[in-house]
Amino acid sequence: MRERVRAFVDDALARTPVEVVSKFDRADVLRRLQGAVDSEWKFGGGKGVVGKVDEHGFRLRTRIAYRNSFQTVMFGTMKAEGRGTRISARTGMHPFAAVFMTVWLSVVGLAATTAVVHSIEATPGEPAQALFLLVPVGMFGFGIALVGIGRWIARGERARLIEFLERTLEAKRAP
């Protein structure tokens, strides 16, 4: 159970690493990635991956026809290594979504804890007691379910992004 929680947190914070090595030099890798990725602002593009690629690194995600704020994003850098290039990347939720949900769950969790303490200390039969307890606890459960469902929908995207790198850059996983 502890490993599953740790894997979920690493995924949510985009700390899940991957490294591939391409036989192409850094300039070729940059050019190939830029040619294979549509801009995030291009609507109706035909490429399966959208994002931003520049000389400092890249941010990629698979093109989907719906909105998923918890979609898998790949952040990476490229470093010349011998005659080829090492691509170091990490995957997970977008940092904005992770921070937003952390704040959301913290505030609602505090409210839920306050509601539970209040319901324990309250005199039996107070009419608003159940509602006072139900709202924050329900909101906390909704927040957890929202992240869980969003990440479940995005479950295969990490593998697709890695396969995209390997195919586009003729790269192999680094040892």
C-alpha positions, 0 to 999 in steps of 0.5 A, a space after each residue: 500500500 505504501 508503494 502505491 501511495 508513493 507512486 501516486 504522489 510521484 506521478 501527481 508531482 511529475 517526479 516519475 523519471 525516464 531517460 532515453 538516448 538517441 543516436 542523433 546530435 542535439 540539433 537533430 533531436 531538437 529539429 525532429 521534436 519540433 517537427 513532430 509536435 503541434 503547438 499547444 495553441 494550434 487547434 485542429 492539428 493532425 499530430 498526436 502530440 502537442 506541446 512546446 519544444 525549444 533549445 532549453 527543453 520540452 513539455 509534451 502531452 498527447 492530443 485528446 479530444 476532451 479536457 482533462 486537467 489531470 492529463 499526463 505531461 512530459 517535461 524534459 531536457 536534452 543533453 549532448 552525450 558523445 555523438 548522440 543525445 541523452 533525453 532526461 524527462 519526467 512525467 505526471 500531472 501538470 504542476 498547476 493542477 497538482 498545486 491547485 488540488 493540494 490547496 483544495 484538498 488541504 482547505 477542504 480537509 481542514 474544514 472536514 476535520 473541523 466539522 468532525 470535531 464539531 459533530 463530536 462536541 455538539 449536542 445530539 439532535 442539532 438539525 444542521 449537524 449532519 449537513 455541516 459534516 456532510 458538505 466538507 467530507 463530501 467535497 474532500 471525497 469529490 476532490 480525491 475522486 476527481 484526481 483519481 478518475 482524471 489520472 485513470 483516464 490518462 493511465 496509458 499516456 506515459 507509455 505513449 509519450 515514451 514510445 513517441 520519443 523512442 520512435 521520433 528520435 530513434 532512441 533507446 531507454 537509458 540503462 
